[in-house]
Amino acid sequence: MSADKINILYVDDEVNNLHSFKAAFRKDYNVFVAESGLEGQKILAENPIEIIITDQRMPGMTGVEFLETIIPLYPEPIRILLTGYTDIQAVIDAINKGQVYHYITKPWEEQYLKNIIKNAYEMFALRKENKELTKSLIRANEQLEFLLRQKLLS
């Protein structure tokens, strides 16, 4: 896998959708596919993933349930919910429980989805940069406090 490409995990119980997604996006991204939430969890444990796209209606575990289970261990990836059904409760749950960045209805349009992925990655990168800047600021503050204490003691 190329290090300069975004890592995307696509979870969908429909194998044809997985093949279509991989065929459409593999040139631009490192695409990982999973047929279930459990399979998606295994991929997350083994690979750094920046963006997660999941279908909502899957047997065993819905997309929102999958996202809800991974947030404690993998809070950084940007999450996108994809569904062929317009279910307002799924939208509400996606936002409240799955912390979803975007909700897309099937069938997806390739260029539109590429734009959503691009925007999602920009958010991922900004959050990562913000986290690093915050760590830097905390370290600098600790150093200043140490120097101030040293000056006060001397």
Secondary structure as GFF3:
##gff-version 3
##sequence-region A 1 154
A	DSSP	beta_strand	7	11	.	.	.	ID=ss1
A	DSSP	alpha_helix	15	25	.	.	.	ID=ss2
A	DSSP	beta_strand	30	34	.	.	.	ID=ss3
A	DSSP	alpha_helix	37	46	.	.	.	ID=ss4
A	DSSP	beta_strand	51	55	.	.	.	ID=ss5
A	DSSP	alpha_helix	63	70	.	.	.	ID=ss6
A	DSSP	beta_strand	78	83	.	.	.	ID=ss7
A	DSSP	alpha_helix	88	96	.	.	.	ID=ss8
A	DSSP	beta_strand	102	105	.	.	.	ID=ss9
A	DSSP	alpha_helix	110	153	.	.	.	ID=ss10
###
